[in-house]
Amino acid sequence: MPVVVCRPFSVTQIPANLSVLSPPFPPDAYGTPNWKEEYGPTLIRRGGQILVDTKFTRLTGKPPVILPGMTPTTSFHGIDLVAACNSAGFHGELAAGGLPLPEYFTAKVSELVAKQPPGTGVTINMLYLNAYLWGFQFPLVCDMATQGIPIESITIAAGVPSPSVAEEILQKLSASGISYVSLKPGSADAIREVLVMAKVAKPLNMSVCIRLKIFTSRCWKRTRRSVGTPTSFSLWGRALEIGKPLFRT
C-alpha cells in the first residue's frame, strides 16, 4: 500500500463538509513545492515598461524567448538568422552540429560575431553524444573565449556528462570566462545528473539552465502506435536529440 507523507496542517484547514468525493487538499498540504509560485513567470515594471520576469531573464538579461540551435536552420547557412536574433536582444544559438570541421567552426563563429553589435554574446549548441564534434569544438570554444571572442554560454545537447566529466567541463568553461551552460535532459535520471552538475557550478560562480522538451498529445499517440509505450523518457529524448525518427509517417 502506498504511503503519503503530508506536512502537518491545522484542522481549521480541513473543510467542514469533507467527504470521499471531495477534491484533494491543496498542493501545499502535502509538503510539495508550488512550481507556479517558485518558477512561474511574473510581470515587473522597469523603465516605464511592463516586462516578463523569470529566472532565465534575470540570468541573461534577455526576454524569455530562445532561438534554439538546430541544424541546418541555425548552423552553417543560418548565421544571418542567429545574428538578427542576438542583435535584437534575444537569445539565439549557433548549431555546431552542422560545422563538421575545425576551420568551418572557427569561421562561422567569427562570422556571427562580425554580424552582431560589438560585445553581443554568442551561444553555441554542441552535441555531446558526437565524440568527434565535441572533441574539437569544446576545446575551440574555450580557446576562443580566452582570446576575447564574446562566447557567453554553451548548450550541451544530446546527452548529459557524467559528474566527473561535468566538473572538468565546468572548470574549463569558468576559466575561459563563460558564465553559464544549458543542458537538455531527456529523462528523470538525466535531470538528477544535471542537478548534481548545478551544485558543482555554484562554487565556480556559474549557472546551469535546464531546458525540457515538451511533447504534444499527437506526438505521444503516434509514438505509441509505432513503438509502443516507452519504458522511460530517456528513449525518446536521446532518439529525438540525435535526429533518429521515432515513429513512421
C-alpha positions as CSV (number, residue, x, y, z in Angstrom):
1,M,0.0,0.0,0.0
2,P,1.5,3.4,-0.9
3,V,2.2,5.8,1.9
4,V,1.8,9.5,1.5
5,V,3.7,11.7,3.9
6,C,1.9,15.1,4.5
7,R,3.3,18.0,6.3
8,P,1.4,18.9,9.5
9,F,-1.6,21.2,9.0
10,S,-4.2,22.7,11.2
11,V,-7.7,21.1,11.5
12,T,-9.0,24.5,10.5
13,Q,-7.7,23.8,7.0
14,I,-10.0,20.8,6.6
15,P,-13.4,21.8,5.1
16,A,-16.3,21.0,7.3
17,N,-18.2,19.2,4.5
18,L,-15.2,17.0,3.6
19,S,-16.1,13.6,2.1
20,V,-14.6,10.9,0.0
21,L,-16.0,12.7,-3.1
22,S,-14.3,16.0,-2.1
23,P,-11.4,17.3,-4.2
24,P,-7.9,16.7,-2.7
25,F,-6.3,19.1,-0.4
26,P,-4.4,22.0,-1.9
27,P,-0.8,21.1,-3.1
28,D,0.8,22.9,-0.1
29,A,-0.9,20.5,2.3
30,Y,1.4,17.7,1.0
31,G,4.6,19.5,1.6
32,T,5.4,19.8,-2.1
33,P,6.7,23.0,-3.7
34,N,4.3,25.1,-5.7
35,W,6.0,25.2,-9.1
36,K,3.9,28.1,-10.3
37,E,4.9,30.3,-7.4
38,E,8.5,29.2,-7.4
39,Y,9.3,29.1,-11.1
40,G,6.4,30.7,-12.9
41,P,6.8,34.0,-14.8
42,T,5.7,37.3,-13.3
43,L,5.3,40.8,-14.6
44,I,7.5,43.6,-13.4
45,R,7.7,47.3,-14.3
46,R,11.1,48.7,-15.3
47,G,11.8,51.9,-17.1
48,G,8.2,52.6,-17.8
49,Q,7.7,49.2,-19.4
50,I,6.0,46.0,-18.2
51,L,8.3,43.1,-18.7
52,V,8.2,39.3,-18.1
53,D,10.4,38.3,-15.2
54,T,11.8,34.7,-14.9
55,K,14.9,33.1,-13.6
56,F,16.1,33.0,-17.3
57,T,15.6,36.7,-17.8
58,R,17.4,37.5,-14.5
59,L,20.3,35.3,-15.5
60,T,20.7,36.5,-19.1
61,G,19.1,40.0,-19.1
62,K,17.2,38.9,-22.2
63,P,13.5,38.2,-22.9
64,P,12.3,34.7,-22.2
65,V,12.4,33.7,-25.9
66,I,15.0,31.3,-27.3
67,L,16.1,30.6,-30.9
68,P,17.5,27.1,-30.3
69,G,20.4,25.6,-32.1
70,M,19.1,23.3,-34.9
71,T,20.9,22.1,-37.9
72,P,20.6,23.3,-40.6
73,T,18.4,26.3,-39.7
74,T,20.8,28.0,-37.3
75,S,24.1,26.4,-38.5
76,F,26.4,26.8,-41.5
77,H,23.8,28.7,-43.6
78,G,21.9,30.2,-40.7
79,I,24.4,32.8,-39.5
80,D,22.2,35.8,-40.6
81,L,19.2,34.4,-38.7
82,V,21.2,33.9,-35.4
83,A,22.8,37.3,-35.8
84,A,19.5,39.0,-36.3
85,C,18.1,37.3,-33.2
86,N,21.0,38.2,-31.0
87,S,21.2,41.8,-32.4
88,A,17.6,42.3,-31.4
89,G,18.4,41.4,-27.8
90,F,17.1,37.8,-27.8
91,H,18.9,34.6,-27.1
92,G,20.0,32.8,-30.2
93,E,22.1,29.7,-30.6
94,L,24.6,28.7,-33.3
95,A,24.1,25.0,-34.0
96,A,27.5,23.4,-34.1
97,G,26.2,20.1,-35.4
98,G,26.4,21.4,-38.9
99,L,30.0,22.5,-38.6
100,P,32.0,19.3,-39.0
101,L,35.5,20.7,-39.4
102,P,37.5,23.0,-37.1
103,E,38.0,25.6,-39.9
104,Y,34.3,25.7,-40.5
105,F,33.6,26.1,-36.8
106,T,36.0,29.0,-36.2
107,A,35.0,30.7,-39.5
108,K,31.3,30.6,-38.6
109,V,31.7,31.8,-35.0
110,S,33.8,34.7,-36.3
111,E,31.3,35.5,-39.0
112,L,28.5,35.5,-36.4
113,V,30.5,37.9,-34.1
114,A,31.2,40.2,-37.1
115,K,27.5,40.5,-37.9
116,Q,26.4,41.5,-34.4
117,P,26.9,44.7,-32.5
118,P,30.3,44.7,-30.6
119,G,30.1,42.9,-27.4
120,T,27.0,40.9,-28.2
121,G,27.2,37.5,-26.7
122,V,27.3,34.2,-28.6
123,T,25.8,30.9,-27.5
124,I,26.9,27.7,-29.2
125,N,24.8,24.5,-29.1
126,M,27.1,21.4,-29.3
127,L,26.3,17.7,-29.5
128,Y,27.9,15.9,-26.5
129,L,26.9,12.5,-27.9
130,N,29.1,13.1,-31.0
131,A,32.6,12.4,-29.7
132,Y,34.2,13.6,-32.9
133,L,32.5,17.0,-32.9
134,W,32.7,17.5,-29.2
135,G,36.4,16.5,-29.3
136,F,37.5,19.6,-31.3
137,Q,34.6,22.0,-30.7
138,F,34.7,22.2,-27.0
139,P,38.5,23.0,-26.8
140,L,38.0,25.6,-29.6
141,V,35.2,27.2,-27.6
142,C,37.4,27.5,-24.5
143,D,40.4,28.8,-26.6
144,M,38.3,31.4,-28.5
145,A,36.6,32.6,-25.3
146,T,40.0,33.0,-23.7
147,Q,41.2,35.1,-26.7
148,G,38.3,37.5,-26.3
149,I,35.6,36.1,-28.6
150,P,32.3,37.0,-26.8
151,I,31.1,33.4,-26.2
152,E,28.9,33.8,-23.2
153,S,27.4,30.3,-22.9
154,I,27.2,26.9,-24.5
155,T,24.3,24.4,-24.7
156,I,25.2,20.7,-24.2
157,A,22.8,18.8,-26.3
158,A,22.4,15.1,-27.0
159,G,23.4,13.7,-23.6
160,V,24.5,14.7,-20.1
161,P,28.1,14.3,-19.0
162,S,28.8,12.1,-16.0
163,P,29.5,14.0,-12.7
164,S,33.3,13.7,-13.0
165,V,33.4,14.8,-16.6
166,A,30.9,17.6,-15.9
167,E,33.1,19.0,-13.2
168,E,36.0,19.1,-15.6
169,I,33.9,20.8,-18.3
170,L,32.6,23.4,-15.9
171,Q,36.1,24.2,-14.6
172,K,37.4,24.8,-18.2
173,L,34.3,27.0,-19.0
174,S,34.8,29.0,-15.9
175,A,38.5,29.5,-16.6
176,S,37.6,30.7,-20.1
177,G,35.1,33.3,-18.7
178,I,31.9,31.6,-19.9
179,S,29.3,32.3,-17.3
180,Y,26.5,29.7,-17.8
181,V,25.7,26.5,-19.6
182,S,22.4,24.9,-20.7
183,L,21.5,21.3,-20.8
184,K,18.6,19.4,-22.3
185,P,18.0,16.3,-20.1
186,G,15.5,13.7,-21.6
187,S,14.9,11.5,-18.6
188,A,14.4,11.7,-14.8
189,D,17.9,10.3,-14.3
190,A,19.4,12.9,-16.6
191,I,17.6,15.6,-14.7
192,R,19.1,14.4,-11.5
193,E,22.6,14.4,-13.1
194,V,22.1,18.0,-14.2
195,L,21.1,19.0,-10.7
196,V,24.4,17.4,-9.4
197,M,26.1,19.4,-12.1
198,A,24.4,22.6,-10.9
199,K,25.8,22.1,-7.4
200,V,29.3,21.8,-8.9
201,A,28.7,25.0,-10.9
202,K,27.7,27.1,-7.9
203,P,31.2,27.1,-6.3
204,L,32.6,28.1,-9.7
205,N,30.2,31.1,-9.8
206,M,28.4,29.6,-12.8
207,S,24.8,28.9,-13.6
208,V,23.2,25.9,-15.1
209,C,20.0,26.1,-17.2
210,I,17.7,23.1,-17.7
211,R,15.6,23.0,-20.8
212,L,13.0,20.3,-21.0
213,K,11.4,19.2,-24.2
214,I,7.6,19.2,-24.4
215,F,5.8,16.6,-26.4
216,T,2.3,17.1,-27.8
217,S,-0.5,14.6,-27.3
218,R,-0.5,13.9,-31.0
219,C,3.2,13.1,-30.9
220,W,2.6,10.8,-27.9
221,K,-0.2,8.9,-29.7
222,R,1.8,8.5,-32.9
223,T,4.8,7.3,-30.9
224,R,2.7,4.7,-29.0
225,R,1.2,3.3,-32.2
226,S,4.7,2.9,-33.7
227,V,6.9,1.7,-30.9
228,G,4.6,1.1,-28.0
229,T,4.7,2.9,-24.7
230,P,8.3,3.8,-23.8
231,T,9.6,2.3,-20.6
232,S,11.4,5.6,-19.9
233,F,11.6,9.1,-21.3
234,S,15.3,8.7,-22.0
235,L,14.3,6.6,-25.0
236,W,12.5,9.5,-26.7
237,G,14.9,12.2,-25.5
238,R,18.0,10.6,-26.8
239,A,16.5,9.4,-30.0
240,L,15.0,12.7,-30.9
241,E,18.1,14.6,-29.8
242,I,20.3,12.8,-32.4
243,G,17.8,13.1,-35.2
244,K,16.6,9.5,-35.4
245,P,12.9,9.2,-36.4
246,L,10.9,7.6,-33.6
247,F,7.7,7.0,-35.5
248,R,6.6,6.4,-39.0
249,T,4.6,8.9,-41.1
